[in-house]
Amino acid sequence: MAEARAQAAEERDKEGKRNNIVIFRVAESLGTTAADRNAEDKTFCLQLFNMCLQCGISDEDLVKVFRLGQMQEGGNPRPLMVQLASYSTKNLIMESLYKLKHAQVKFKGIVINHDMTQNERDEYKKLAVEAKSKADQDTSGEYMYRIRGRPGQLKVVRIKLRN
């Protein structure tokens, strides 16, 4: 009974996070008020999605944009949570991520990921350890190991390096 409740709660959590993405390594705004900082973050997201990823996303497609965690002086920038209006908008963004490789300096180093539940994050961490150990065991240096797939369907894949 308790296991069924936990499973149902997990499914509700997944459904709530379905249209969300998390953007890492976005510089914190220097605005004085929270509203100013939030407006700058929203503007940055629209620039990223439209100028860099060329997705054609409007202000109406963004339900909510906010930072995760507490603001700290001199610390790493907090992740940016973006709640999107539809799953198709999220898919469009996720399919355009390869364009980040050749992005402007402003967008270099940014990482965009799915919003995952705690169980999915735990699974991701285990797979990251597995990918690292496979990379350490592969002495040829011809391959790299990455985690690919949607949350809940993640797997470690071997990718041949280009020479």
C-alpha positions in Angstrom: 0.0 0.0 0.0 2.8 2.4 1.0 4.7 1.4 -2.1 1.8 2.1 -4.3 1.4 5.6 -2.7 5.1 6.3 -3.3 4.8 5.2 -6.9 1.7 7.4 -7.4 3.5 10.4 -5.8 6.6 9.8 -8.1 4.3 9.8 -11.2 2.6 13.0 -10.1 6.0 14.6 -9.5 7.2 13.4 -13.0 4.1 14.9 -14.6 4.6 18.2 -12.8 8.2 18.4 -14.1 7.3 17.2 -17.6 7.5 20.7 -19.2 10.4 22.0 -17.1 14.1 22.5 -18.0 17.0 23.5 -15.8 19.8 25.7 -17.1 23.1 25.6 -15.4 26.0 28.1 -15.4 24.0 31.2 -16.2 25.7 34.2 -14.6 23.7 35.7 -11.7 22.1 39.1 -12.4 23.3 42.1 -10.5 19.9 43.7 -10.2 19.0 45.2 -6.8 15.5 43.7 -6.5 14.3 40.2 -7.1 11.9 41.4 -9.8 14.8 43.1 -11.7 16.9 39.9 -11.5 14.0 37.7 -12.6 13.3 40.0 -15.6 16.9 39.8 -16.6 16.9 36.0 -16.3 13.7 35.8 -18.4 15.3 38.1 -21.1 18.5 35.9 -21.1 16.3 32.7 -21.6 14.5 34.3 -24.5 17.8 35.3 -26.1 19.2 31.9 -25.5 16.2 30.1 -27.0 15.8 32.5 -30.0 19.3 33.8 -30.9 21.4 30.8 -30.1 19.0 27.8 -30.4 16.8 29.4 -33.0 13.6 28.0 -31.5 11.3 30.9 -32.1 9.9 31.0 -28.5 7.8 33.9 -27.3 7.2 35.3 -23.8 3.9 33.5 -23.6 5.7 30.1 -24.0 7.5 30.8 -20.7 5.2 30.1 -17.7 7.7 30.8 -15.0 11.5 31.5 -14.7 13.2 31.4 -11.4 16.5 30.5 -9.6 16.9 27.4 -7.4 18.4 27.8 -4.0 19.6 30.7 -1.9 21.6 33.5 -3.3 25.2 33.5 -2.0 27.9 36.1 -2.3 30.8 34.9 -4.5 29.4 31.4 -4.9 28.6 29.5 -8.1 25.6 30.8 -10.0 22.4 29.1 -9.0 20.6 26.9 -11.6 17.7 28.5 -13.5 14.4 26.7 -13.6 12.3 27.3 -16.7 8.7 26.2 -16.8 7.4 26.0 -20.3 3.8 26.1 -21.5 3.9 22.9 -23.5 5.8 19.7 -23.9 6.3 20.4 -27.6 8.2 23.6 -26.8 10.4 21.7 -24.4 11.1 19.1 -27.1 12.0 21.8 -29.6 14.5 23.3 -27.2 16.0 19.9 -26.3 16.4 18.9 -29.9 18.2 22.2 -30.7 20.9 21.8 -27.9 23.5 20.7 -30.5 23.6 24.4 -31.5 25.2 25.3 -28.2 28.4 23.9 -29.4 28.9 26.8 -31.8 27.3 29.5 -29.7 28.4 33.0 -29.0 30.7 33.5 -26.0 27.8 34.7 -23.9 26.1 31.3 -24.2 29.3 29.1 -24.0 29.5 26.7 -21.1 25.8 26.7 -20.5 24.2 23.3 -19.7 20.5 22.6 -20.2 18.9 19.5 -18.7 15.5 18.0 -17.9 14.0 18.7 -14.6 14.2 15.3 -12.8 12.7 13.8 -9.7 14.9 12.7 -6.8 14.8 9.1 -7.9 15.8 10.1 -11.5 18.7 12.2 -10.1 19.9 9.2 -8.1 19.8 7.0 -11.1 21.7 9.7 -13.1 24.4 9.8 -10.5 24.8 6.0 -10.6 25.1 6.1 -14.4 27.6 8.9 -14.2 29.8 6.7 -12.0 29.3 3.8 -14.5 30.3 6.0 -17.4 33.4 7.3 -15.6 34.5 3.8 -14.8 34.0 2.6 -18.4 36.0 5.6 -19.6 38.8 4.7 -17.2 38.8 1.1 -18.3 38.9 2.0 -22.0 42.6 2.4 -22.6 42.4 2.9 -26.4 41.2 6.5 -26.1 39.0 6.1 -29.1 35.7 6.4 -27.3 34.0 8.6 -24.7 31.0 7.5 -22.6 28.0 9.8 -22.1 24.6 9.4 -20.5 21.7 9.8 -23.0 18.0 9.5 -23.0 15.0 10.9 -21.2 14.7 10.8 -17.4 13.5 7.3 -16.5 15.0 5.9 -19.7 18.7 6.9 -19.3 21.6 4.7 -20.4 25.3 5.0 -20.9 26.3 5.1 -24.5 29.8 4.8 -26.1 30.6 7.5 -28.6 33.5 7.3 -31.1 35.8 10.2 -30.9 36.6 12.1 -34.1 40.3 12.4 -35.0 
